[in-house]
Structures are given as structure tokens and as C-alpha cells.
Amino acid sequence: MNSQISPHVRVRFAPSPTGYLHVGGARTALYNYLFAKKNKGEFILRIEDTDEARSTQESLQGVVDDMVWLNLLWDEGVDSKTLKDLGPLGPYRQSERLPIYKEVADKLLQTGKAYYCFMTDAELEQQREQALKEGRNPHVNSPYQHWTLPQAQEHLKAGNKGVVRFKTQELKKDYILNDLVRGEVKFPSDMVGDFVLLRSDGMPVYNFCCAVDDHMMKITHVFRAEEHLPNTLRQLMIYEGMGWQTPEFGHMALILDEDRQKLSKRKGAVACSQLRDEGYLNSAVLNFIALLGWSHPEGKEIFSIEDMINVFDISRLNHSGAIFDRVKFKWVNAMHLRALPNMELWKQIQPFLARENMELPQDPVWQEKSIEVFKSYMEVLADAIELYRPLNDKSYVILPEAEETMKWEPTKAVLTAWKELVEAYPNEYMTEDEFLKIQDEVKNKTGAKGKHLFMPIRVAVIGKPHGAELKILVPLMNKKSLVSRAALALAQL
């Protein structure tokens, strides 16, 4: 199907603020965002917070912050800072839409499409057990389904509590969904029994809110994960019961872990906030999750959000599960990271270096030079911490692993010659060639070679006999720092 769709496109991403935004949710948001932008439509952020026990303001702010970090900015929804409504069709938080759901439920009650049910939990459980014994679907068969509305209202006035159920038993037909991702899907109406719309405390259930909100907010297309496919039948019934036009649906394949199991929170599925803390770039996250169920028409693996918008077509959404390959994810991030201008990358690694209280030169020339040296060694921004740690004088300590090297007979002579030659060096920083030349002079002066030459010098520079190549590090270290470290190493002999 071509992605140039009519009528005017309106899509939504509708998270529940009961935890963090994980990559599955971010992918759903991304595909909806791309579809809206490609078709010059609107992208709406709706908050499904009717689960009062689990929904928190903190989680809501976290989800909103993650969306802003990913740059998936919405046209209508809650304001990213105040969480107040932003747009003409609010409220955009379901907890603030209760009168709307009550009004729709009343219409369904008045037209006989729904009824009040006063069955107790014990009665419902007894019915369920009996149905399972007889090999039937455990659908509710309520004795109240034929009560008139005035009868039910009298019962309520007498202090009895009841739920509002949607009547399904007279809908004997198949519901056909032409899914934009999966093709034709057939739902027999007897897949579900009379389902609840409003609980006895007046709180609406998910499927009812979802159908009402999608209609009221003029949503034209619903793209969501395939786990929502079973919900679609109830929503189609509500649309039909109200005489509303149904949006088009597309159900996307699940994201699977490397062991081909559903990527779940319990298994430590990756939260967007966690990715940010580990130093993934937002552009790389979008690039990688786009490929979890969609493919670029030119077969590209690295691309920008602008490129995605230009080529996005729902016909390229895949209906089979996508593997969340962490190795590939790091590679995608490394490609985006290395494409950044040096000083932009320096800016991006600052929070990670600050986290470790690193004191590094403020000179932009030095900063750019250091990025040039380390860029190819980074896959995520957090990699900068260990790359830059040897350059931080406060971090310099002689580690226990250097003990054996410090006991070698040539070590004292090597450290003494190294310190003297560095002290005599005329400039503040040396080049790689100048470092190699000084190293050769130490060798000539002391007769030490191989590990007896390199390891003591490495201890004098980074505090341990193994690690990064000195010809990379030493040109980034000033003379004063190199001399003071060599003095500390000598003092330990």
C-alpha cells in the first residue's frame, strides 16, 4: 500500500505512565511520527493513565523527557514541561476524560447496546469454572443482560454496585480487519463475551477509552504492536455500536531478544533513559529501532531521521519478529558518533567526564586533538571515561599490577632516564615522533629493551604496565604532568 494516504492523517502514540519508555514503545512512537510527517499530518501524544494505582507523575515526566530526547516531538498532547494540554481536542490524559467516557457509556445503555451487570466476583468465578469444565469459552452469561435501563437504575439507587457491559451475544458474525501490516484478519464475534466498559467505581477500561479517544481525537490510523491485536475486536464492536467510522489499523511485529523471546522489562529490556545514560546518541537509537520491523528501500543501514521521513512507507513494515541485536546496535551508534564534528562530540562526552570529576585542559585545540585521537575507539559516549581517565592527573596512581615491573633491575635506570629526558624537552607537548625519539634515547642510555623498556615507562605514564599505546597518550599529556608522574613512580622504588 502506498504511504500517500487520504484523508488528512492523524496518528497517536499513547503510553501508560506506569514505568519507563522502553525501545518497543519508542519504535511505535517513531513509526507513527514518521507516518505523520511523511503524509503532512498530525502526531498526537495521548496519556493512558486510568490505572490509578500504577500511574505516576514521575513516570509521565520520564516518558515525556525520553520523547523529547529522541526528538519525537508531537503536535498535540501534554506540554513537555507543564504537562498541561496542548491542542484543541483535549484533555489528552485519560484520567481527565472521565465525563466523556460516562457520556458515551450512557448512549450505549440508552440504545440497548450495553447494560448494567450486578454479578459478584464469586458468581463470575463459578460461571467461569463451569464453562471450563464443559469445554466452553468462559464468557459471561449475565442474568442482568435483559433488564431494562430503568430497572437497573432503580437497583443502583438502592445502593447496589454494577459494571457497565457491552452486549456481544446478538452480534453473530465475523469482523474483518484489513490490517495495514498483516493483511486480512478475521475475528469471530464469539471470541469475546460481554465485556466491561465501566467498572463499578466508574473507571473506564482500556479498550473502551481507546476506542472513544481515537474517535474523539479524529485518529485516522492506529499503528501499534501485535500484542494489541486481540483488543481490536472489542474496539471494532464499540465503533460499530456507536455508528462511528473505524480508523485503519496496522499491527507491528514484536521485538525479540537474542534468544527469540519477547523483549520484556523483566529481562532487563532496554529503557530509553538507560540508553541515554550509557551514551547512545538519540539519532542512533532512532536509526536502530527503525530497522526493527522496517527496511530502508535502498538497503541503507545508517541514515538520519530526515532520510527516514523522506522514504518511509508502511508497505515496508515487516510482520515477523525483529531481533534486538545489541552488537549491531553498538555498531550503529559508533557510526553516528564518528560522523559528529569533533567539537560536537567533545560537547556530548562532557557529562560523562564530569560524572567522574575529571580535570582536563580547557584549550579547544587540545580538546579537538584528543577527540581526533580517541574517536575511533568509542562506540558509546560512556567509552570516553576510560579513554580519558589516564589523562586526568587526579586519577594517577601506581596500581598493584605494576609491582613486578617495579622490581625489575633496569626499572630505576629507565625511570630516571625517562624523567630527565622529559624535563629537558623544550616544549609543553611532544609529538608522537618526538616521544618515540625520547624512548629510543632511554633505550640507548640504559641498554633496556623490549618489555624492560616499555613497561616501566608505561607505569610512569599511566600507573600500570599494560594499557593504551603510549604514542597515542603521551602527545596529549603536558610536560609538567609527565615529570610529576615519573617522580611519583621513582619515589615508590
N, C-alpha and C positions, 0 to 999 in steps of 0.2 A: 504494500500500500504506500502511495506517495505521501510524504510528510507535509505537503502543502494542503492544509486542511481548511475546510469551511464548516461551520460558521466561525465567528471570532473566537479564538481559542482562549479558554480559561482552565488552568490546571492548579492543583494544590498539593502541598506536602503537609501532612497532618500528624506530627509526632505527639506522643504522650509524654508529659514531663515527669516520668517515673524513674529516670536514670539518665545515663549519658547518651549522646548521639553516637551510634556505632556505624561502622562502614556500610552495613546494609541499608540503614536509614539514609546515610549520606548519598548512597548510589541512587535511591529512589528520588531524593530531592534533586540530584543532578539531572537525571533523565527528564523529570518534569520541567526543570529550569530550561534545559536545552530545547525541549519541545516548544515551550512558550516563546523563547527568544527566536527560534527558527521561524515560527509562524506569527511573529509580531503580536503575541497575545499576552495575557497576564499570568503571573506566578504568585499564588496565594499561600501564605503560611498560616495554617489553622491549628489551634492547640486543642488536643482532645484530652481534657483534664477532668473528666467526670468521675474518675477513680479517686475519690477524695482522700482515701487512706494512704495512697501511694504517691499522688501528685504533690510536688513541692515547688515553691517559688525558686529555690536554688537550682533544681533540675531544669526548670523552664529557662532560667537565665543562662545556664550552661549550654543548653541546646541552641539557644539564640546566638550566644557568643561563638559557638562552633560554626554555625551557618555563616556568620559574618566573617570569621576567619577563612572559611572556604570561599568567600566572596560570592556565595549563592544568595544574592540579595533579592528580596521579594517586593512585589508591587503593592500588595495589601496584606494585612495581618496585624501582628503586635509590633509596636515600636521597639527597636532593638535595645534602647536604653531604658525607657519608662515602662515598657510592656503594656502601654495603653493602645487602644485601637487605632489603626492606620488604614483608612479606606471606607468606602460608602456602604459596605454590606455586612458590617459587624453586628453584634460583637463577634470577635474571632476566637474567643475562648469559650469552649462548650459550657463551662461552669456558669457562664454569664448568659446563656441562651435558654435557660430552663423554661421561661414562659412561652417561648417559641415551640418547644417540643410538646408542652402541655396543650397548646392550641391545635397542633396537628393531630395529637392523640385524640382530642375531643372530637375532631372532624371524623376520624376513623370510627370512633364509638357511635357517633350520631348516624353514620351511614351503614352501621352494622358490619363493618369490616374488622372491627375489634370489639373486645368485651372485657368486663371486669371479672377476674378469677379469684376466688377466695380459698382455694385449696391450700392446706397446710403442708409443711415440708414432709411430715410423716405420710400424708396421703400421696404426695407426689412420689416418694421413695417406694411406697407399697405398690403403686401402679408400675413403676419402672421395673421393679423386681419381677412382678407378674408377667410383664411383656417379655422380659429376657428369658424367663422360664419357658414361655410359649414360642420363643424364637421370632418374636415380632420386634419391629422398631420401637424403642421405648419412648414413643411420642405421648404427650399429654392428651388425655381424653377428659376434658373438664366438664363436670356436671353443670357449670355455670355458662357454658357457651350459648345456650338458648335463652338465657334470662334476658328480659327487656332491660333497656338502659334505666328507666325509672325504678325497676325492681332493684337493680344493682346500686343505684344511688341511695335508695332507702336503707339498704344494707350498710352502706358506707356511713350514712348519717347515724346509724345505731352504734358506730364506733368500731366497726369491723375493718380490717386492713385488706386491701386487694391489689393485685398487679393488673396491668392492662396487657392483654394478649392479643396478638394478631391472628385472625381466623384463617386457617390454611386448608381445612378439610374439604371445603367445597371447590378448591382450585385444582381440579383433577386434569392436569395437562403437563406437558413438558415445557420448560422455559429454555429458550435457545439464546445463547450468548455468542455473538461473533467477536471473539476476543482478538484484539489487535496484535497480540504476540502468539497466542496458542491456536488460533483458528476457531472453528465451531466447537462450543462446549454445550452439552445438553444436561439440564438439571431436571429430573422428575420432581414434581411438586411434593411427592410424599417423602422426599429426603428429609424434610423438616416437619415437625409438628407445630402446634400453635405456640408461637414464640413470644417472649415478653418484650414489650415496648417500653413500659414504665414500671419500675419496681414499686413496691408498696409505699416507699418513702417519697415517691415522686421522681426519683432519679432515673433518667433515661438510660437504656443500654446502648452499647457501641453501634450495632447495626442500624438502629433507629436514628440516632444522632447523625450518623454518617450519611444516610440517605437524605434526611431533612436538610442538613448543611450543604451537601453537594447541590441540591436543588435550589435552595435559597441563595447560595453564592454563585449560581449560574455556571457551575463547573461543567465543561463540555467533554473533558477526557480525564479518566482516572487511571494513572499508571501506578501500580503497587506490586509488592512481592506476591508470589504464587500462594503463599500461606493464607492470603485473604480470599482466594478463590471460593472456598466453601461459604464465606459470608455473602457472596454475591447473590445467591438465590433469595435470601431474606430481603436484601436491598431491592432486588427486582420486584418482589411482591409488594413492598411498600410503595415503590414508584407507581406500580400498576394500581394499587389501592387508592392512591391519591390522584390518579389520572395525570401524572407528571411525565415529561419526556425523559427518557433514560440517557445518561451520558454514555460515551463509548468507554470500554474498559480494556486495559492491557495488563496482563499479569506476568511479571518477570520472574525468571528462574531464580532459585535460591543461590546464595553464595556458600560454597562448601570449603571446609578446611582441607589441609593436605591429605587427610585420611578419608576424604569424601563424605564426611559427616557435616550436617548443617553447622555453619559458623555461629556459635552461640555465646552468650555472655558468660555462661558457666565455664566454658573452656577458655576464658580469657580473650574473647573476641575483641578486636582492637577498637578502642574508643577514639574518636577524633581528637579529644583533648590529650589523650596519651600519645598519639602520633605527633601532635604539636610539641609536646614535652620531649619527645625523643629526637626531634629535629627534622621531621619530614616537612617539606615545603607544601603549601596548600595547592600549588599548581601541579605538583607531582601526585598528590593524593587524588585530585580530580582526574588526572590522566590515567592513573592506575585503576581506579574504581570504574571509570567509563568502560574499560576493557573487560570488566566482569559481567559480560552479558551483552556487549555491543562490539562491533568491529568497525574500524575506520575503512571507508571504501577504497582507499589507496593502500591498505595494509600497513599504514604507519603505526608505530608503537609509541613514538614520542610526539606529542602535539600540545598546543595551547588550548585554552577554553574558547578563544575566538575561532580557532580552526574547527573545534567540535561543533560550535553553533552553526558554522557555515555548511558542514556536511552531515549534520545529524538527521537521520531518517529512521522512523520506527520499524521499517521493514528489516533493519539490520539488528534488531533486538533478538537475542537468542532465547529459545525456550528450554534449553538444557542447562544444568547447573554449572556454575563457573568456579574454578579452584582459586582460592586466595593464596597465591604463591608469594611467600614473604621474601624469597631470594630475588624474584623478579621485581617486587615492589621496591627493594633497596636499589636495584639497578636503575629503575625508572627515576627514583629520587636523585640518584647520583648524576644522571643525565641532565635533569633540571638544575641541579645545584651547580654543575660545572658550566652551564650555559649563562649563569649570572655574571654580570660585570664584577670585577674583583672587589671594588669598594662596596657594592651592594651585598656581596657575600660576607665581607667584613662586618657590615652592619647587622646581618642576620645572625652571625655567631656571637655577637656581644652578650645577649642574655645568658648564653651557656658558659662563657668565660667568666661573667660576673658572678654566676652561681658558685663558682669555685674561688671567688675573691682573687682572681689573677691580676697582677700588676704588670702591664706590658707597655711598650713605648707608645706615645701618643702621636708620633710622627707619621703622617699619612703615607710618606714614601716607604717607610719600614712596613707599615700595615699592608700596603699593596704588594710589596715584595714577599711578605710572609704568606699571603694568600696564594700568590703565584707558585710558591714552593709546595704548600700543603693541599691545594685544591684537588689535585688528582688522587689524594689519599682519603678524601672524605666521601662517604655515602650518605650520611645524615649529618645535620648540623652539630649534634652532640659529639661526633667524632673529633671535633676541633679541640675538645677539652684535653684529651691525651696527647694530641699533636702539639698543642701549645704549652702543656704543663712543663716540659723541660726548659722552656724559655723564661719561666717565672722564677726569679731568684728566691722567692719565699718558699718555693717547693723543693729547692735543692737540699737533699740530704744524702749521705752515703748509706746505701741500703745494705742489709746483711749479706745479700748475694755478692757484694763486692769484696767480702772478707778474704777469700782465697787469692784474688788478684792482688790485694794489698800486701799479701805475704810474700809475693814473688821477689826474688833477689833484684831484678832490674827495675822494679817499680819506682823506687825512690829516685833513681837517676833519671828515669823517664819523666816523672812528675816535675822534678827540679828543672830539667832542660826545657820542658814544655812551658812552665811558668815564666822562666827567664826570657824565652824567645817571644812569648806573647807580650810580656812587659816592654820588650824592646821594639815591638811592632809600632810603626809611626802613626797609624790611622785608628779611628774608633772601631770601624768594622773591617773585616777582611773578606776577600772574595774566596770562592771555592778553590781556585788555583793557588791563591796565597796560603790558604790553610794547608793544602797538600804539600806545598813547598816547605812550610814550617814543620810539618810531620816528618818529612824526609830529613830535615836538619836534626830533629830529635834522634832519628834513627842513626845518622852519621855520628852524632856526638856520643851516643850511649852504646851503640852496637846492638841495641834491642831490635827485634824484628818479629813479624807475624803477630800472634796474639799478645806476646810480651810487650809489644809496642802499642797496638791499637786499644787493648782493653784498659790499661792504666789511664790512657788519655780520655777514654770514654767515661771512666769513673770520675775523672777530674772535670768533665763537662756535664754529665747527666746523673752521676751518683751510682751508676751500675755498669757492669761490663758488657751488657747486651742491650740493644735498642736501636733507635733510629740512626741512620747513617750520619756521621759527624759532618761530612762535607755538605750536607743539607742544613744541619742545625747551626754549626759554628758561624757561617756568614750572617745569621740572624741575631747573634749574641755580641754585645759590645765588649770591648777590651776589659773594662773595669770588672764586669761580671765574670769573664773567663779567668781573670787573675785571682779574684777573691775565691772562686770555687777551687782553683788549683791550690790556693793557700790552705783552704779547709781540708782538702784531701791530704796534703802533706802533713798537716797537723795531726791527722789520725794515724800516721805511720808510727 
